[in-house]
């Protein structure tokens, strides 16, 4: 008897009919897909389900992460959660980043709209990014909030280089899609109606590269410093990770 497919709160998994092996996670947590520990763990479970049950051994596979909203992709963390749960980030946010950086298949962030704060390392944890050419800003404003999280600069520094990383982390620059493409933060921009297809096509192009079983290993050669940092923080209960913001968002 075939087991029923699992369901996941506030997200759905679909398979691209035009691109075999490409599976799409659509975040659906109104209004802005903000991350708390439970939701981060839900995304991890969805990624593991795809890895274990939907992608066949030795077959091409890739994952696209998109949003139900054309205004918001994700606006970062639910910062108030840490008021009652001091381990919210070490049990949710950091394990999510580590899972993506260590994932055995290519991942593409389909950045449909505004992407703020912790959503920037979330998007950077994916291998590729496709951004809305018409709407939405990408910005990482902790410097303006008096906010710090361990390891938050690792991926900008490793993936974007020192000048763009400085612009992101120390200047809290707000990029449009076109500006993000010029600065190398995203790999493509597309019209809102075409974004998902562009992301799925990119995923399909990269999916065969994971069939030999070394995709994740080779990725860790590039971004292993960030992965080690995220793993070291994940599920750590010895201390509270991060600081409380001095400004409200």
C-alpha positions as CSV (number, residue, x, y, z in Angstrom):
1,X,0.0,0.0,0.0
2,X,1.4,3.3,-1.1
3,X,2.1,5.8,1.7
4,X,0.3,9.2,1.4
5,X,2.5,12.1,0.5
6,X,3.3,14.2,3.6
7,X,1.9,17.7,4.0
8,X,3.8,20.7,5.2
9,X,2.4,23.7,7.0
10,X,2.6,26.9,5.1
11,X,4.4,25.5,2.1
12,X,3.7,23.3,-0.9
13,X,5.8,21.0,-3.1
14,X,5.1,20.7,-6.8
15,X,7.1,19.1,-9.6
16,X,7.8,21.0,-12.8
17,X,5.9,19.3,-15.7
18,X,8.3,20.6,-18.2
19,X,11.5,19.9,-16.3
20,X,11.7,16.3,-14.9
21,X,13.6,16.2,-11.6
22,X,12.9,19.9,-10.7
23,X,10.8,20.3,-7.6
24,X,9.4,23.6,-6.4
25,X,9.0,24.6,-2.8
26,X,6.5,27.5,-2.5
27,X,6.5,29.3,0.8
28,X,3.0,30.3,1.9
29,X,3.3,32.0,5.3
30,X,1.4,35.3,5.0
31,X,2.1,38.0,4.8
32,X,5.9,38.0,4.3
33,X,7.1,34.4,4.9
34,X,9.0,35.4,8.0
35,X,11.2,32.6,9.5
36,X,10.8,31.3,13.0
37,X,12.2,28.0,14.3
38,X,9.2,26.0,13.4
39,X,8.9,27.3,9.9
40,X,12.7,26.9,9.2
41,X,12.4,23.3,10.4
42,X,9.4,22.8,8.1
43,X,11.4,23.9,5.1
44,X,14.2,21.6,6.1
45,X,11.7,18.7,6.3
46,X,10.5,19.6,2.8
47,X,14.0,19.6,1.4
48,X,14.7,16.2,3.0
49,X,11.5,14.8,1.6
50,X,12.5,15.9,-1.9
51,X,16.0,14.5,-1.4
52,X,14.8,11.1,-0.1
53,X,11.6,10.5,-1.9
54,X,11.2,12.5,-5.0
55,X,14.6,12.5,-6.6
56,X,15.5,9.0,-7.8
57,X,19.0,7.7,-7.3
58,X,21.5,8.6,-10.0
59,X,18.8,10.8,-11.7
60,X,19.0,14.6,-12.2
61,X,17.4,16.6,-9.5
62,X,17.2,20.2,-8.3
63,X,15.0,22.4,-6.0
64,X,13.5,25.9,-6.6
65,X,12.4,27.9,-3.5
66,X,9.8,30.5,-4.4
67,X,7.0,32.4,-2.7
68,X,3.2,32.6,-3.0
69,X,3.6,36.4,-3.1
70,X,4.8,38.6,-5.9
71,X,5.5,41.3,-3.3
72,X,7.5,39.3,-0.7
73,X,9.9,36.5,-1.0
74,X,10.9,36.5,2.6
75,X,11.5,39.3,5.1
76,X,13.9,37.5,7.5
77,X,13.4,36.3,11.0
78,X,10.6,36.7,13.5
79,X,12.9,38.5,15.9
80,X,10.4,38.6,18.7
81,X,10.5,34.8,19.0
82,X,13.8,34.9,20.7
83,X,12.2,36.8,23.6
84,X,10.5,33.6,24.7
85,X,12.8,31.0,23.0
86,X,16.5,31.8,23.4
87,X,17.4,28.9,21.0
88,X,15.1,30.0,18.2
89,X,17.9,30.7,15.8
90,X,20.2,27.9,16.7
91,X,17.3,25.4,16.3
92,X,15.8,26.9,13.1
93,X,17.6,29.6,11.1
94,X,21.2,28.2,11.3
95,X,20.2,24.6,10.6
96,X,18.3,25.8,7.5
97,X,21.3,27.6,6.2
98,X,23.5,24.6,6.9
99,X,21.0,22.3,5.2
100,X,21.0,24.4,2.0
101,X,24.8,24.9,1.9
102,X,25.2,21.1,2.4
103,X,22.4,20.0,0.1
104,X,23.3,17.2,-2.4
105,X,21.4,18.9,-5.3
106,X,21.4,22.3,-6.9
107,X,19.1,24.9,-5.3
108,X,17.7,28.0,-6.9
109,X,16.0,30.9,-5.0
110,X,13.2,32.4,-7.1
111,X,13.2,35.8,-5.4
112,X,9.7,37.1,-6.2
113,X,9.8,40.3,-4.1
114,X,11.2,42.0,-1.1
115,X,14.0,40.0,0.6
116,X,15.2,41.6,3.8
117,X,17.5,40.7,6.8
118,X,18.0,37.0,7.4
119,X,16.4,36.3,4.1
120,X,19.6,37.5,2.4
121,X,21.8,34.7,3.8
122,X,18.8,32.4,3.2
123,X,18.9,33.3,-0.5
124,X,22.7,33.3,-0.6
125,X,22.6,29.7,0.8
126,X,21.0,28.6,-2.5
127,X,23.3,28.0,-5.4
128,X,21.6,30.4,-7.8
129,X,19.2,33.3,-7.5
130,X,16.6,34.6,-10.0
131,X,15.1,38.0,-9.0
132,X,12.0,39.9,-10.0
133,X,13.0,42.6,-12.5
134,X,10.0,44.8,-11.8
135,X,9.4,44.8,-8.0
136,X,11.1,44.2,-4.7
137,X,14.3,45.2,-2.9
138,X,17.1,43.0,-1.5
139,X,18.6,44.4,1.7
140,X,20.4,43.3,4.8
141,X,19.9,46.0,7.5
142,X,21.3,44.7,10.8
143,X,23.8,47.6,11.0
144,X,20.8,50.0,11.1
145,X,19.1,47.9,13.8
146,X,21.9,47.4,16.2
147,X,21.6,43.7,15.4
148,X,24.3,41.0,15.1
149,X,24.1,37.2,14.4
150,X,27.2,35.0,14.5
151,X,28.4,34.1,11.0
152,X,26.0,36.5,9.3
153,X,28.8,37.9,7.1
154,X,30.2,34.5,5.9
155,X,28.2,34.0,2.8
156,X,28.3,37.6,1.6
157,X,32.1,37.7,2.0
158,X,32.7,34.3,0.3
159,X,30.1,34.6,-2.5
160,X,30.1,38.3,-3.3
161,X,33.6,39.5,-2.6
162,X,34.7,42.2,-0.2
163,X,33.3,45.3,-1.9
164,X,29.8,44.0,-2.4
165,X,29.8,42.3,1.0
166,X,30.7,45.6,2.6
167,X,27.9,47.3,0.7
168,X,25.5,44.6,1.9
169,X,26.5,44.2,5.6
170,X,28.0,47.6,6.6
171,X,26.0,49.9,4.4
172,X,22.7,48.1,4.3
173,X,22.3,48.9,0.6
174,X,18.9,48.2,-1.0
175,X,19.2,46.5,-4.4
176,X,16.7,46.4,-7.1
177,X,16.7,43.3,-9.3
178,X,18.7,45.1,-12.0
179,X,21.2,46.4,-9.5
180,X,21.6,43.0,-7.9
181,X,22.3,41.5,-11.3
182,X,25.0,44.1,-12.0
183,X,26.7,43.4,-8.6
184,X,26.5,39.7,-9.1
185,X,24.1,38.9,-6.2
186,X,21.6,37.3,-8.5
187,X,22.2,35.2,-11.6
188,X,19.2,36.4,-13.6
189,X,16.3,38.7,-13.5
190,X,12.9,38.1,-15.1
191,X,9.4,39.5,-15.5
192,X,7.1,38.5,-12.7
193,X,5.1,36.2,-15.0
194,X,8.2,34.5,-16.3
195,X,10.3,34.2,-13.1
196,X,9.4,30.7,-12.1
197,X,9.9,29.3,-15.6
198,X,13.4,31.0,-15.7
199,X,14.2,29.5,-12.3
200,X,13.0,26.0,-13.3
201,X,14.9,26.1,-16.6
202,X,18.1,27.1,-14.7
203,X,17.4,24.3,-12.2
204,X,17.0,21.8,-15.1
205,X,20.3,22.9,-16.6
206,X,22.1,22.3,-13.4
207,X,20.2,19.2,-12.2
208,X,22.4,16.6,-14.1
209,X,25.5,17.8,-12.3
210,X,24.3,16.1,-9.1
211,X,24.0,12.6,-10.6
212,X,27.6,11.6,-9.8
213,X,27.1,12.2,-6.1
214,X,29.8,14.8,-5.6
215,X,27.9,18.1,-6.1
216,X,27.5,18.8,-2.4
217,X,31.1,17.8,-1.7
218,X,32.4,20.2,-4.4
219,X,30.2,23.0,-3.1
220,X,31.7,22.6,0.3
221,X,35.1,23.2,-1.2
222,X,33.8,26.6,-2.2
223,X,31.7,27.6,0.8
224,X,32.9,25.2,3.5
225,X,34.0,28.0,5.8
226,X,30.4,29.2,6.0
227,X,29.1,25.7,6.4
228,X,31.4,25.0,9.3
229,X,30.2,28.2,11.0
230,X,26.5,27.4,10.5
231,X,27.0,23.8,11.7
232,X,28.8,25.0,14.8
233,X,25.9,27.3,15.8
234,X,23.1,24.9,14.9
235,X,21.5,23.2,17.9
236,X,23.8,24.9,20.3
237,X,22.2,25.5,23.7
238,X,25.2,26.6,25.7
239,X,24.5,30.3,24.9
240,X,22.1,32.6,23.2
241,X,23.0,33.4,19.6
242,X,22.7,36.9,18.3
243,X,21.7,40.2,19.9
244,X,18.4,41.9,20.5
245,X,17.7,44.7,17.9
246,X,17.8,48.2,19.2
247,X,15.4,49.4,16.4
248,X,12.0,47.9,15.4
249,X,11.3,46.6,11.9
